[in-house]
Amino acid sequence: MAETEPSSTPESEPPARWSWGARFWFLVTLLIGPAYVLWMTGVEGKRIWVVVGIILLIALCAGIAHRLMAMTRR
């Protein structure tokens, strides 16, 4: 007998809630990240903004790629 394959459309699950540890580290990142960038600006001068700009550009491209890949799954 041929076995039936599972359906290709996954069932929608409710969104998972963040654990307390995930919330804590998210807040720590939000607080320490900008403080670190400001501190490095004081140490390095305006050169740090070039690095921050490159990081933001990479993040933007990754976000666009993520959305485009998600569109192909629908």
Backbone hydrogen bonds, N-H to C=O, Kabsch-Sander energy under -0.5 kcal/mol:
donor,donor_aa,acceptor,acceptor_aa,energy
23,R,19,S,-2.2
24,F,20,W,-2.4
25,W,21,G,-2.5
26,F,22,A,-2.0
27,L,23,R,-2.3
28,V,24,F,-2.6
29,T,25,W,-2.3
30,L,26,F,-2.2
31,L,27,L,-2.0
32,I,28,V,-3.2
33,G,29,T,-2.2
35,A,31,L,-1.0
36,Y,32,I,-2.8
37,V,33,G,-2.1
38,L,34,P,-2.5
39,W,35,A,-2.3
40,M,36,Y,-2.8
41,T,37,V,-2.0
42,G,38,L,-1.8
43,V,39,W,-1.7
44,E,40,M,-3.5
45,G,41,T,-2.0
47,R,44,E,-0.6
48,I,45,G,-1.1
49,W,46,K,-1.0
50,V,46,K,-0.6
50,V,47,R,-0.9
51,V,47,R,-1.2
52,V,48,I,-2.6
53,G,49,W,-2.3
54,I,50,V,-2.1
55,I,51,V,-2.4
56,L,52,V,-2.5
57,L,53,G,-2.3
58,I,54,I,-2.3
59,A,55,I,-2.5
60,L,56,L,-2.5
61,C,57,L,-2.3
62,A,58,I,-2.4
63,G,59,A,-2.3
64,I,60,L,-2.4
65,A,61,C,-2.5
66,H,62,A,-2.4
67,R,63,G,-2.1
68,L,64,I,-2.4
69,M,65,A,-2.5
70,A,66,H,-2.1
71,M,67,R,-1.9
72,T,68,L,-1.2
73,R,69,M,-0.7
73,R,70,A,-0.6
74,R,70,A,-0.5
74,R,71,M,-0.7
